Amino acid sequence: MPQYIFVYLGGEYPAGPEEAQKHFEKYQQWLISLGSAVVSPAIPFKDTHTVQADGATSPGTVTAMSGMSIIRLGSMEEALAAAQACPFLEIGGTLEVSEMIEMTGEPGQAGNETVN
């Protein structure tokens, strides 16, 4: 079954601890509703730095990426439906959903990708 990466972009921090707790509970319920489809529930990002082609580095992100989840579902349509129900959208965030390609074979060999 294909795996999909949900990339979290932007979003506003909740105004206070109570609002944050409510949002966290909604997010937990969303994950529970996905059941065993959840491969990696939440991977928040911290201390992001950008590395340019010339090797220059700078703190921050150029994409506003704040985290990701990995979900195993039967189709892109199912993945998009799951994303549309995600509470991250309620705090002004955006989700990008991509099917992950499984790479097979030895490292360094080109052309070894397979679609799940």
ChimeraX commands (.cxc) that place a marker at each C-alpha (Angstrom):
marker #1 position 0.00,0.00,0.00 radius 0.5
marker #1 position 1.37,3.44,-0.87 radius 0.5
marker #1 position 2.77,5.76,1.76 radius 0.5
marker #1 position 2.09,9.49,1.64 radius 0.5
marker #1 position 4.03,12.30,3.23 radius 0.5
marker #1 position 1.97,15.14,4.65 radius 0.5
marker #1 position 4.15,18.26,4.88 radius 0.5
marker #1 position 2.90,20.97,7.23 radius 0.5
marker #1 position 3.44,24.53,5.99 radius 0.5
marker #1 position 2.87,27.69,8.02 radius 0.5
marker #1 position 0.11,27.73,10.59 radius 0.5
marker #1 position -0.43,30.03,13.54 radius 0.5
marker #1 position 0.52,29.13,17.08 radius 0.5
marker #1 position -2.52,28.90,19.37 radius 0.5
marker #1 position -3.11,32.06,21.41 radius 0.5
marker #1 position -2.68,30.45,24.81 radius 0.5
marker #1 position -2.25,27.19,26.70 radius 0.5
marker #1 position -5.97,26.32,26.69 radius 0.5
marker #1 position -6.27,26.88,22.94 radius 0.5
marker #1 position -3.07,24.89,22.39 radius 0.5
marker #1 position -4.45,21.98,24.43 radius 0.5
marker #1 position -7.72,22.00,22.47 radius 0.5
marker #1 position -5.84,22.01,19.17 radius 0.5
marker #1 position -3.56,19.19,20.34 radius 0.5
marker #1 position -6.60,17.11,21.34 radius 0.5
marker #1 position -8.18,17.66,17.90 radius 0.5
marker #1 position -4.93,16.62,16.25 radius 0.5
marker #1 position -4.73,13.49,18.42 radius 0.5
marker #1 position -8.33,12.59,17.52 radius 0.5
marker #1 position -7.53,13.05,13.82 radius 0.5
marker #1 position -4.57,10.65,14.15 radius 0.5
marker #1 position -6.70,8.14,16.07 radius 0.5
marker #1 position -9.32,8.31,13.30 radius 0.5
marker #1 position -6.63,7.26,10.80 radius 0.5
marker #1 position -5.83,4.17,12.89 radius 0.5
marker #1 position -3.15,1.83,11.62 radius 0.5
marker #1 position -2.67,3.95,8.49 radius 0.5
marker #1 position -0.41,6.23,10.54 radius 0.5
marker #1 position 3.23,5.26,9.97 radius 0.5
marker #1 position 4.82,8.29,11.63 radius 0.5
marker #1 position 2.27,10.53,13.35 radius 0.5
marker #1 position 4.13,13.81,13.68 radius 0.5
marker #1 position 7.64,14.94,13.09 radius 0.5
marker #1 position 7.85,18.63,14.02 radius 0.5
marker #1 position 10.86,20.57,12.77 radius 0.5
marker #1 position 13.09,22.72,14.95 radius 0.5
marker #1 position 16.09,24.97,14.31 radius 0.5
marker #1 position 15.80,24.82,10.52 radius 0.5
marker #1 position 18.66,26.15,8.41 radius 0.5
marker #1 position 18.83,26.60,4.65 radius 0.5
marker #1 position 21.88,25.57,2.63 radius 0.5
marker #1 position 22.24,27.27,-0.78 radius 0.5
marker #1 position 23.88,25.80,-3.90 radius 0.5
marker #1 position 27.00,27.89,-3.23 radius 0.5
marker #1 position 27.28,26.39,0.27 radius 0.5
marker #1 position 26.03,29.52,2.08 radius 0.5
marker #1 position 23.85,28.77,5.09 radius 0.5
marker #1 position 21.24,30.84,6.88 radius 0.5
marker #1 position 18.85,30.20,9.74 radius 0.5
marker #1 position 15.22,29.66,8.79 radius 0.5
marker #1 position 13.29,28.08,5.98 radius 0.5
marker #1 position 12.34,29.27,2.52 radius 0.5
marker #1 position 9.21,27.07,2.47 radius 0.5
marker #1 position 7.66,27.65,5.92 radius 0.5
marker #1 position 7.80,23.87,6.43 radius 0.5
marker #1 position 7.09,23.12,10.08 radius 0.5
marker #1 position 6.76,19.34,10.17 radius 0.5
marker #1 position 5.52,16.19,8.49 radius 0.5
marker #1 position 3.61,12.95,8.96 radius 0.5
marker #1 position 3.75,9.69,7.02 radius 0.5
marker #1 position 0.45,7.94,6.35 radius 0.5
marker #1 position -0.17,4.63,4.52 radius 0.5
marker #1 position -3.40,4.76,2.49 radius 0.5
marker #1 position -4.81,3.07,-0.61 radius 0.5
marker #1 position -4.81,6.03,-2.99 radius 0.5
marker #1 position -4.04,9.72,-3.41 radius 0.5
marker #1 position -7.78,10.38,-3.14 radius 0.5
marker #1 position -7.81,8.78,0.33 radius 0.5
marker #1 position -4.71,10.75,1.31 radius 0.5
marker #1 position -6.28,14.02,0.18 radius 0.5
marker #1 position -9.47,13.26,2.10 radius 0.5
marker #1 position -7.40,12.59,5.23 radius 0.5
marker #1 position -5.50,15.84,4.71 radius 0.5
marker #1 position -8.74,17.80,4.30 radius 0.5
marker #1 position -9.83,16.57,7.75 radius 0.5
marker #1 position -6.56,17.58,9.47 radius 0.5
marker #1 position -6.97,20.21,12.23 radius 0.5
marker #1 position -3.73,21.88,11.12 radius 0.5
marker #1 position -5.85,23.59,8.46 radius 0.5
marker #1 position -7.91,25.22,11.24 radius 0.5
marker #1 position -4.89,27.22,12.43 radius 0.5
marker #1 position -4.17,28.70,9.01 radius 0.5
marker #1 position -1.74,25.99,7.92 radius 0.5
marker #1 position -1.43,24.32,4.55 radius 0.5
marker #1 position -0.66,20.68,3.80 radius 0.5
marker #1 position 1.26,19.32,0.84 radius 0.5
marker #1 position 0.57,15.65,0.16 radius 0.5
marker #1 position 2.97,13.54,-1.92 radius 0.5
marker #1 position 3.15,9.83,-2.60 radius 0.5
marker #1 position 6.49,8.48,-1.49 radius 0.5
marker #1 position 8.48,6.40,-3.96 radius 0.5
marker #1 position 10.18,3.32,-2.54 radius 0.5
marker #1 position 13.79,3.06,-3.65 radius 0.5
marker #1 position 15.15,-0.45,-4.13 radius 0.5
marker #1 position 18.56,-1.86,-4.98 radius 0.5
marker #1 position 22.02,-0.78,-3.95 radius 0.5
marker #1 position 22.75,2.81,-2.89 radius 0.5
marker #1 position 24.13,4.83,-5.77 radius 0.5
marker #1 position 22.39,2.85,-8.51 radius 0.5
marker #1 position 20.06,4.94,-10.63 radius 0.5
marker #1 position 16.71,3.72,-11.84 radius 0.5
marker #1 position 15.84,1.58,-8.83 radius 0.5
marker #1 position 12.64,3.31,-7.78 radius 0.5
marker #1 position 9.35,1.47,-7.55 radius 0.5
marker #1 position 5.91,2.82,-6.89 radius 0.5
marker #1 position 4.29,1.14,-3.89 radius 0.5
marker link #1:1,2 radius 0.2
marker link #1:2,3 radius 0.2
marker link #1:3,4 radius 0.2
marker link #1:4,5 radius 0.2
marker link #1:5,6 radius 0.2
marker link #1:6,7 radius 0.2
marker link #1:7,8 radius 0.2
marker link #1:8,9 radius 0.2
marker link #1:9,10 radius 0.2
marker link #1:10,11 radius 0.2
marker link #1:11,12 radius 0.2
marker link #1:12,13 radius 0.2
marker link #1:13,14 radius 0.2
marker link #1:14,15 radius 0.2
marker link #1:15,16 radius 0.2
marker link #1:16,17 radius 0.2
marker link #1:17,18 radius 0.2
marker link #1:18,19 radius 0.2
marker link #1:19,20 radius 0.2
marker link #1:20,21 radius 0.2
marker link #1:21,22 radius 0.2
marker link #1:22,23 radius 0.2
marker link #1:23,24 radius 0.2
marker link #1:24,25 radius 0.2
marker link #1:25,26 radius 0.2
marker link #1:26,27 radius 0.2
marker link #1:27,28 radius 0.2
marker link #1:28,29 radius 0.2
marker link #1:29,30 radius 0.2
marker link #1:30,31 radius 0.2
marker link #1:31,32 radius 0.2
marker link #1:32,33 radius 0.2
marker link #1:33,34 radius 0.2
marker link #1:34,35 radius 0.2
marker link #1:35,36 radius 0.2
marker link #1:36,37 radius 0.2
marker link #1:37,38 radius 0.2
marker link #1:38,39 radius 0.2
marker link #1:39,40 radius 0.2
marker link #1:40,41 radius 0.2
marker link #1:41,42 radius 0.2
marker link #1:42,43 radius 0.2
marker link #1:43,44 radius 0.2
marker link #1:44,45 radius 0.2
marker link #1:45,46 radius 0.2
marker link #1:46,47 radius 0.2
marker link #1:47,48 radius 0.2
marker link #1:48,49 radius 0.2
marker link #1:49,50 radius 0.2
marker link #1:50,51 radius 0.2
marker link #1:51,52 radius 0.2
marker link #1:52,53 radius 0.2
marker link #1:53,54 radius 0.2
marker link #1:54,55 radius 0.2
marker link #1:55,56 radius 0.2
marker link #1:56,57 radius 0.2
marker link #1:57,58 radius 0.2
marker link #1:58,59 radius 0.2
marker link #1:59,60 radius 0.2
marker link #1:60,61 radius 0.2
marker link #1:61,62 radius 0.2
marker link #1:62,63 radius 0.2
marker link #1:63,64 radius 0.2
marker link #1:64,65 radius 0.2
marker link #1:65,66 radius 0.2
marker link #1:66,67 radius 0.2
marker link #1:67,68 radius 0.2
marker link #1:68,69 radius 0.2
marker link #1:69,70 radius 0.2
marker link #1:70,71 radius 0.2
marker link #1:71,72 radius 0.2
marker link #1:72,73 radius 0.2
marker link #1:73,74 radius 0.2
marker link #1:74,75 radius 0.2
marker link #1:75,76 radius 0.2
marker link #1:76,77 radius 0.2
marker link #1:77,78 radius 0.2
marker link #1:78,79 radius 0.2
marker link #1:79,80 radius 0.2
marker link #1:80,81 radius 0.2
marker link #1:81,82 radius 0.2
marker link #1:82,83 radius 0.2
marker link #1:83,84 radius 0.2
marker link #1:84,85 radius 0.2
marker link #1:85,86 radius 0.2
marker link #1:86,87 radius 0.2
marker link #1:87,88 radius 0.2
marker link #1:88,89 radius 0.2
marker link #1:89,90 radius 0.2
marker link #1:90,91 radius 0.2
marker link #1:91,92 radius 0.2
marker link #1:92,93 radius 0.2
marker link #1:93,94 radius 0.2
marker link #1:94,95 radius 0.2
marker link #1:95,96 radius 0.2
marker link #1:96,97 radius 0.2
marker link #1:97,98 radius 0.2
marker link #1:98,99 radius 0.2
marker link #1:99,100 radius 0.2
marker link #1:100,101 radius 0.2
marker link #1:101,102 radius 0.2
marker link #1:102,103 radius 0.2
marker link #1:103,104 radius 0.2
marker link #1:104,105 radius 0.2
marker link #1:105,106 radius 0.2
marker link #1:106,107 radius 0.2
marker link #1:107,108 radius 0.2
marker link #1:108,109 radius 0.2
marker link #1:109,110 radius 0.2
marker link #1:110,111 radius 0.2
marker link #1:111,112 radius 0.2
marker link #1:112,113 radius 0.2
marker link #1:113,114 radius 0.2
marker link #1:114,115 radius 0.2
marker link #1:115,116 radius 0.2
view
